[in-house]
């Protein structure tokens, strides 16, 4: 399956990305890609996209990575909503589910005193 995603290039601490069409099973840092359809430099916010080629690959059936999808939406090449990239905090999710199945609280139960008999060896 083909996917349009970022392909990192550049030096250490100076990232730049090619936007490429690549087989999903290939490595994101190495491996031959099918076609380069754009370029993105996050330091200077420079973006170069080949709009016709992106639309062609989407029509053929290539999928978009979430980051590239958001980039294309912001450049108005495709229409739609941006995909949230960050996961929700676990604490918020736990609060949702913990209110449904709370263990009984200590003060609400009646505790019975059980007398222990000393055991003899």
N, CA, C and O atoms as a DFTB+ gen file, in Angstrom:
484 C
 N C O
     1  1       0.836      -1.172       0.000
     2  2       0.000       0.000       0.000
     3  2       0.886       1.241       0.000
     4  3       1.864       1.326       0.743
     5  1       0.531       2.180      -0.830
     6  2       1.298       3.415      -0.933
     7  2       0.788       4.444       0.068
     8  3      -0.408       4.533       0.342
     9  1       1.708       5.203       0.595
    10  2       1.373       6.253       1.546
    11  2       2.212       7.491       1.226
    12  3       3.366       7.388       0.811
    13  1       1.609       8.658       1.428
    14  2       2.330       9.922       1.256
    15  2       2.735      10.373       2.649
    16  3       1.877      10.618       3.497
    17  1       4.041      10.483       2.890
    18  2       4.520      10.821       4.221
    19  2       5.813      11.627       4.145
    20  3       6.354      11.864       3.064
    21  1       6.294      12.039       5.307
    22  2       7.530      12.818       5.389
    23  2       8.736      11.885       5.372
    24  3       8.707      10.791       5.937
    25  1       9.792      12.343       4.713
    26  2      11.042      11.599       4.592
    27  2      12.139      12.536       5.072
    28  3      12.464      13.509       4.392
    29  1      12.712      12.254       6.233
    30  2      13.645      13.190       6.848
    31  2      14.967      13.250       6.096
    32  3      15.552      12.228       5.734
    33  1      15.416      14.472       5.875
    34  2      16.746      14.732       5.329
    35  2      17.353      15.842       6.172
    36  3      16.701      16.352       7.083
    37  1      18.552      16.210       5.891
    38  2      19.170      17.306       6.627
    39  2      20.120      16.818       7.693
    40  3      20.207      15.626       7.988
    41  1      20.836      17.782       8.268
    42  2      21.832      17.463       9.280
    43  2      21.202      17.337      10.662
    44  3      20.006      17.564      10.849
    45  1      22.032      16.974      11.609
    46  2      21.620      16.882      12.996
    47  2      21.180      18.266      13.477
    48  3      21.875      19.258      13.254
    49  1      20.034      18.324      14.132
    50  2      19.428      19.557      14.643
    51  2      19.046      20.543      13.543
    52  3      18.732      21.696      13.840
    53  1      19.066      20.117      12.285
    54  2      18.614      20.953      11.176
    55  2      17.710      20.116      10.274
    56  3      18.087      19.810       9.143
    57  1      16.531      19.745      10.751
    58  2      15.693      18.846       9.970
    59  2      15.090      19.528       8.756
    60  3      14.770      20.716       8.787
    61  1      14.944      18.785       7.722
    62  2      14.138      19.163       6.577
    63  2      13.531      17.873       6.058
    64  3      14.094      16.793       6.238
    65  1      12.395      17.991       5.423
    66  2      11.661      16.802       5.037
    67  2      11.275      16.864       3.570
    68  3      10.862      17.908       3.066
    69  1      11.413      15.732       2.894
    70  2      10.825      15.562       1.579
    71  2       9.458      14.945       1.814
    72  3       9.287      14.125       2.716
    73  1       8.495      15.337       1.009
    74  2       7.180      14.699       1.059
    75  2       7.166      13.721      -0.105
    76  3       7.217      14.116      -1.270
    77  1       7.096      12.429       0.233
    78  2       7.280      11.402      -0.783
    79  2       6.115      10.418      -0.787
    80  3       5.390      10.269       0.197
    81  1       5.961       9.746      -1.940
    82  2       5.056       8.616      -2.065
    83  2       5.932       7.383      -1.925
    84  3       6.888       7.206      -2.680
    85  1       5.605       6.527      -0.955
    86  2       6.467       5.396      -0.638
    87  2       5.586       4.220      -0.212
    88  3       4.463       4.402       0.258
    89  1       6.123       3.016      -0.390
    90  2       5.428       1.838       0.117
    91  2       5.438       1.897       1.632
    92  3       6.464       2.225       2.229
    93  1       4.321       1.589       2.265
    94  2       4.190       1.734       3.721
    95  2       5.185       0.868       4.474
    96  3       5.579       1.218       5.586
    97  1       5.601      -0.252       3.901
    98  2       6.496      -1.177       4.591
    99  2       7.956      -0.722       4.544
   100  3       8.788      -1.271       5.266
   101  1       8.279       0.253       3.723
   102  2       9.661       0.730       3.620
   103  2      10.019       1.607       4.803
   104  3       9.145       2.168       5.464
   105  1      11.295       1.719       5.059
   106  2      11.781       2.530       6.168
   107  2      11.512       4.006       5.906
   108  3      11.521       4.458       4.762
   109  1      11.274       4.741       6.972
   110  2      11.011       6.177       6.847
   111  2      12.289       6.973       6.643
   112  3      12.233       8.123       6.207
   113  1      13.442       6.383       6.950
   114  2      14.693       7.122       6.819
   115  2      15.516       6.657       5.631
   116  3      16.337       7.413       5.111
   117  1      15.309       5.443       5.203
   118  2      16.057       4.920       4.062
   119  2      15.076       4.268       3.108
   120  3      13.868       4.269       3.346
   121  1      15.583       3.730       2.063
   122  2      14.724       3.000       1.151
   123  2      14.284       3.868      -0.005
   124  3      14.078       5.071       0.150
   125  1      14.141       3.255      -1.160
   126  2      13.740       4.036      -2.327
   127  2      12.261       4.421      -2.245
   128  3      11.426       3.627      -1.812
   129  1      11.954       5.624      -2.658
   130  2      10.575       6.068      -2.696
   131  2      10.125       6.139      -4.138
   132  3      10.951       6.176      -5.051
   133  1       8.814       6.158      -4.349
   134  2       8.255       6.140      -5.693
   135  2       8.413       7.505      -6.360
   136  3       8.889       7.607      -7.491
   137  1       8.007       8.548      -5.641
   138  2       8.086       9.900      -6.212
   139  2       8.136      10.935      -5.095
   140  3       7.519      10.767      -4.043
   141  1       8.870      11.992      -5.341
   142  2       8.904      13.126      -4.421
   143  2       7.857      14.134      -4.883
   144  3       7.885      14.588      -6.027
   145  1       6.931      14.482      -3.986
   146  2       5.843      15.393      -4.356
   147  2       5.911      16.723      -3.619
   148  3       5.029      17.565      -3.790
   149  1       6.948      16.927      -2.798
   150  2       7.054      18.202      -2.115
   151  2       8.221      18.245      -1.161
   152  3       9.019      17.312      -1.074
   153  1       8.302      19.358      -0.442
   154  2       9.401      19.624       0.468
   155  2       8.868      20.476       1.613
   156  3       8.019      21.344       1.409
   157  1       9.376      20.221       2.828
   158  2       8.948      21.005       3.992
   159  2      10.149      21.239       4.899
   160  3      10.846      20.297       5.275
   161  1      10.386      22.503       5.248
   162  2      11.444      22.859       6.173
   163  2      10.790      23.475       7.412
   164  3      10.306      24.605       7.355
   165  1      10.770      22.734       8.544
   166  2      10.089      23.261       9.730
   167  2      10.788      24.444      10.383
   168  3      10.154      25.181      11.139
   169  1      12.065      24.648      10.118
   170  2      12.780      25.773      10.730
   171  2      12.403      27.096      10.084
   172  3      12.217      28.102      10.768
   173  1      12.292      27.088       8.762
   174  2      11.931      28.314       8.053
   175  2      10.463      28.344       7.639
   176  3       9.997      29.331       7.069
   177  1       9.728      27.255       7.927
   178  2       8.310      27.100       7.561
   179  2       8.103      27.145       6.044
   180  3       7.017      27.488       5.578
   181  1       9.127      26.805       5.285
   182  2       9.038      26.780       3.836
   183  2       8.356      25.488       3.396
   184  3       8.713      24.400       3.849
   185  1       7.366      25.620       2.505
   186  2       6.628      24.466       2.000
   187  2       6.552      24.558       0.481
   188  3       6.168      25.593      -0.065
   189  1       6.913      23.489      -0.190
   190  2       6.768      23.409      -1.637
   191  2       6.044      22.103      -1.927
   192  3       6.514      21.027      -1.556
   193  1       4.887      22.203      -2.599
   194  2       4.093      21.017      -2.889
   195  2       3.691      21.000      -4.364
   196  3       3.329      22.035      -4.925
   197  1       3.755      19.841      -4.978
   198  2       3.282      19.660      -6.344
   199  2       1.822      19.220      -6.255
   200  3       1.525      18.042      -6.057
   201  1       0.922      20.185      -6.405
   202  2      -0.490      19.963      -6.147
   203  2      -1.085      18.904      -7.085
   204  3      -1.855      18.055      -6.636
   205  1      -0.745      18.941      -8.367
   206  2      -1.319      17.987      -9.322
   207  2      -0.881      16.558      -9.009
   208  3      -1.676      15.624      -9.110
   209  1       0.392      16.394      -8.626
   210  2       0.900      15.049      -8.339
   211  2       0.302      14.483      -7.047
   212  3       0.043      13.283      -6.952
   213  1       0.088      15.340      -6.069
   214  2      -0.540      14.883      -4.823
   215  2      -1.955      14.405      -5.115
   216  3      -2.361      13.339      -4.651
   217  1      -2.709      15.192      -5.883
   218  2      -4.081      14.800      -6.216
   219  2      -4.099      13.526      -7.058
   220  3      -4.995      12.695      -6.902
   221  1      -3.114      13.365      -7.950
   222  2      -3.036      12.143      -8.749
   223  2      -2.852      10.925      -7.857
   224  3      -3.571       9.935      -7.994
   225  1      -1.886      10.994      -6.939
   226  2      -1.613       9.839      -6.081
   227  2      -2.783       9.541      -5.156
   228  3      -3.032       8.378      -4.840
   229  1      -3.499      10.555      -4.722
   230  2      -4.690      10.312      -3.908
   231  2      -5.784       9.632      -4.728
   232  3      -6.510       8.777      -4.221
   233  1      -5.898      10.023      -6.011
   234  2      -6.905       9.394      -6.868
   235  2      -6.559       7.944      -7.178
   236  3      -7.454       7.126      -7.393
   237  1      -5.278       7.618      -7.205
   238  2      -4.834       6.244      -7.457
   239  2      -5.065       5.365      -6.225
   240  3      -5.190       4.147      -6.355
   241  1      -5.122       5.959      -5.045
   242  2      -5.405       5.193      -3.841
   243  2      -4.359       5.302      -2.756
   244  3      -4.396       4.536      -1.793
   245  1      -3.436       6.222      -2.879
   246  2      -2.428       6.400      -1.827
   247  2      -3.081       7.039      -0.609
   248  3      -3.967       7.883      -0.745
   249  1      -2.645       6.640       0.570
   250  2      -3.152       7.191       1.820
   251  2      -2.219       8.301       2.296
   252  3      -1.084       8.415       1.833
   253  1      -2.707       9.110       3.220
   254  2      -1.905      10.199       3.785
   255  2      -1.542       9.886       5.222
   256  3      -2.344       9.324       5.968
   257  1      -0.325      10.253       5.610
   258  2       0.021      10.183       7.030
   259  2      -0.694      11.347       7.708
   260  3      -1.021      12.332       7.046
   261  1      -0.944      11.255       9.019
   262  2      -1.660      12.357       9.694
   263  2      -0.971      13.707       9.569
   264  3      -1.646      14.723       9.406
   265  1       0.352      13.744       9.641
   266  2       1.070      15.014       9.545
   267  2       0.932      15.621       8.157
   268  3       0.702      16.823       8.024
   269  1       1.071      14.797       7.122
   270  2       0.938      15.292       5.754
   271  2      -0.507      15.702       5.492
   272  3      -0.748      16.681       4.786
   273  1      -1.466      14.977       6.045
   274  2      -2.871      15.351       5.890
   275  2      -3.104      16.749       6.441
   276  3      -3.739      17.576       5.786
   277  1      -2.591      17.023       7.649
   278  2      -2.754      18.346       8.256
   279  2      -2.046      19.424       7.441
   280  3      -2.540      20.546       7.332
   281  1      -0.898      19.088       6.871
   282  2      -0.158      20.035       6.037
   283  2      -0.949      20.378       4.777
   284  3      -1.011      21.542       4.381
   285  1      -1.551      19.373       4.146
   286  2      -2.329      19.607       2.925
   287  2      -3.620      20.361       3.216
   288  3      -4.068      21.155       2.388
   289  1      -4.220      20.128       4.369
   290  2      -5.421      20.878       4.749
   291  2      -5.070      22.343       4.980
   292  3      -5.814      23.229       4.560
   293  1      -3.946      22.609       5.643
   294  2      -3.559      24.000       5.900
   295  2      -3.177      24.733       4.615
   296  3      -3.329      25.951       4.528
   297  1      -2.681      23.995       3.617
   298  2      -2.335      24.609       2.332
   299  2      -3.530      24.634       1.369
   300  3      -3.415      25.113       0.240
   301  1      -4.691      24.107       1.833
   302  2      -5.939      24.073       1.061
   303  2      -5.817      23.269      -0.231
   304  3      -6.454      23.597      -1.233
   305  1      -5.005      22.225      -0.208
   306  2      -4.921      21.312      -1.346
   307  2      -6.044      20.284      -1.252
   308  3      -6.619      19.892      -2.267
   309  1      -6.351      19.851      -0.038
   310  2      -7.501      18.987       0.186
   311  2      -8.395      19.660       1.215
   312  3      -7.958      20.535       1.962
   313  1      -9.667      19.232       1.240
   314  2     -10.603      19.801       2.196
   315  2     -10.853      18.795       3.302
   316  3     -10.781      17.586       3.085
   317  1     -11.144      19.295       4.472
   318  2     -11.436      18.432       5.602
   319  2     -10.920      19.051       6.880
   320  3     -10.370      20.153       6.890
   321  1     -11.112      18.305       7.968
   322  2     -10.636      18.763       9.263
   323  2      -9.252      18.205       9.525
   324  3      -8.878      17.155       9.002
   325  1      -8.502      18.917      10.335
   326  2      -7.192      18.428      10.726
   327  2      -7.350      17.263      11.688
   328  3      -8.325      17.182      12.435
   329  1      -6.380      16.369      11.657
   330  2      -6.381      15.203      12.532
   331  2      -5.588      15.551      13.780
   332  3      -4.455      16.020      13.663
   333  1      -6.143      15.338      14.982
   334  2      -5.356      15.604      16.190
   335  2      -4.227      14.590      16.309
   336  3      -4.468      13.384      16.273
   337  1      -2.996      15.075      16.451
   338  2      -1.835      14.197      16.479
   339  2      -1.497      13.714      17.871
   340  3      -0.885      12.656      18.021
   341  1      -1.882      14.466      18.903
   342  2      -1.522      14.099      20.265
   343  2      -2.634      13.275      20.891
   344  3      -3.818      13.547      20.690
   345  1      -2.239      12.275      21.646
   346  2      -3.215      11.445      22.337
   347  2      -3.725      12.182      23.567
   348  3      -3.063      13.072      24.100
   349  1      -4.917      11.790      24.003
   350  2      -5.474      12.390      25.209
   351  2      -4.701      11.874      26.411
   352  3      -4.150      10.774      26.392
   353  1      -4.671      12.678      27.439
   354  2      -3.955      12.303      28.649
   355  2      -4.650      11.120      29.311
   356  3      -5.878      11.037      29.318
   357  1      -3.867      10.215      29.862
   358  2      -4.430       9.039      30.505
   359  2      -5.257       9.416      31.727
   360  3      -6.248       8.749      32.025
   361  1      -4.879      10.445      32.423
   362  2      -5.605      10.854      33.620
   363  2      -7.039      11.238      33.262
   364  3      -7.965      10.926      34.011
   365  1      -7.232      11.904      32.138
   366  2      -8.577      12.283      31.727
   367  2      -9.397      11.055      31.363
   368  3     -10.577      10.975      31.707
   369  1      -8.787      10.098      30.670
   370  2      -9.495       8.885      30.286
   371  2      -9.846       8.048      31.510
   372  3     -10.929       7.466      31.570
   373  1      -8.948       7.981      32.481
   374  2      -9.210       7.206      33.681
   375  2     -10.352       7.812      34.487
   376  3     -11.132       7.079      35.094
   377  1     -10.462       9.131      34.501
   378  2     -11.550       9.777      35.230
   379  2     -12.905       9.424      34.627
   380  3     -13.888       9.296      35.356
   381  1     -12.970       9.267      33.314
   382  2     -14.218       8.897      32.666
   383  2     -14.674       7.522      33.137
   384  3     -15.827       7.335      33.526
   385  1     -13.758       6.571      33.097
   386  2     -14.110       5.199      33.386
   387  2     -14.168       4.915      34.886
   388  3     -14.919       4.037      35.312
   389  1     -13.409       5.624      35.679
   390  2     -13.390       5.344      37.112
   391  2     -14.698       5.743      37.777
   392  3     -15.065       5.144      38.788
   393  1     -15.410       6.720      37.257
   394  2     -16.670       7.123      37.863
   395  2     -17.750       6.071      37.640
   396  3     -18.714       6.007      38.403
   397  1     -17.601       5.249      36.611
   398  2     -18.585       4.216      36.337
   399  2     -18.424       3.012      37.248
   400  3     -19.422       2.437      37.680
   401  1     -17.219       2.623      37.545
   402  2     -17.008       1.418      38.342
   403  2     -16.059       1.708      39.500
   404  3     -14.922       1.235      39.533
   405  1     -16.553       2.490      40.437
   406  2     -15.750       2.818      41.605
   407  2     -15.816       1.691      42.615
   408  3     -16.886       1.113      42.809
   409  1     -14.713       1.357      43.265
   410  2     -14.783       0.370      44.341
   411  2     -15.493       0.990      45.542
   412  3     -15.456       2.207      45.720
   413  1     -16.137       0.167      46.366
   414  2     -16.844       0.738      47.523
   415  2     -15.870       1.429      48.461
   416  3     -14.740       0.979      48.649
   417  1     -16.319       2.512      49.038
   418  2     -15.448       3.277      49.919
   419  2     -15.445       2.660      51.307
   420  3     -16.402       1.987      51.690
   421  1     -14.392       2.880      52.054
   422  2     -14.198       2.257      53.364
   423  2     -15.237       2.702      54.375
   424  3     -15.670       1.895      55.198
   425  1     -15.644       3.937      54.340
   426  2     -16.590       4.453      55.310
   427  2     -18.004       3.955      55.081
   428  3     -18.801       3.949      56.020
   429  1     -18.341       3.544      53.890
   430  2     -19.704       3.147      53.592
   431  2     -20.027       1.719      54.019
   432  3     -21.198       1.401      54.223
   433  1     -19.051       0.866      54.157
   434  2     -19.288      -0.522      54.540
   435  2     -19.190      -0.668      56.052
   436  3     -18.417       0.021      56.718
   437  1     -19.998      -1.586      56.572
   438  2     -19.909      -1.896      57.997
   439  2     -18.842      -2.963      58.160
   440  3     -18.871      -4.000      57.496
   441  1     -17.936      -2.703      59.022
   442  2     -16.872      -3.675      59.256
   443  2     -17.213      -4.504      60.467
   444  3     -17.602      -3.963      61.502
   445  1     -17.075      -5.789      60.356
   446  2     -17.356      -6.687      61.463
   447  2     -16.043      -7.084      62.100
   448  3     -15.048      -7.343      61.423
   449  1     -16.069      -7.123      63.413
   450  2     -14.873      -7.524      64.131
   451  2     -14.883      -9.042      64.246
   452  3     -15.870      -9.644      64.670
   453  1     -13.789      -9.633      63.869
   454  2     -13.647     -11.078      63.950
   455  2     -12.586     -11.369      64.977
   456  3     -11.456     -10.891      64.882
   457  1     -12.967     -12.170      65.977
   458  2     -11.999     -12.509      67.003
   459  2     -11.102     -13.617      66.500
   460  3     -11.563     -14.641      65.994
   461  1      -9.843     -13.392      66.648
   462  2      -8.884     -14.407      66.212
   463  2      -8.508     -15.272      67.384
   464  3      -8.260     -14.774      68.482
   465  1      -8.465     -16.567      67.155
   466  2      -8.033     -17.489      68.191
   467  2      -6.567     -17.760      68.002
   468  3      -6.112     -17.945      66.873
   469  1      -5.826     -17.788      69.066
   470  2      -4.401     -18.038      68.913
   471  2      -4.171     -19.470      68.406
   472  3      -4.782     -20.428      68.879
   473  1      -3.300     -19.569      67.465
   474  2      -3.011     -20.903      66.913
   475  2      -1.808     -21.507      67.615
   476  3      -0.846     -20.816      67.949
   477  1      -1.884     -22.795      67.827
   478  2      -0.833     -23.494      68.534
   479  2      -0.119     -24.398      67.538
   480  3      -0.760     -25.067      66.728
   481  1       1.159     -24.417      67.597
   482  2       1.913     -25.243      66.652
   483  2       2.107     -26.584      67.190
   484  3       2.722     -27.428      66.537
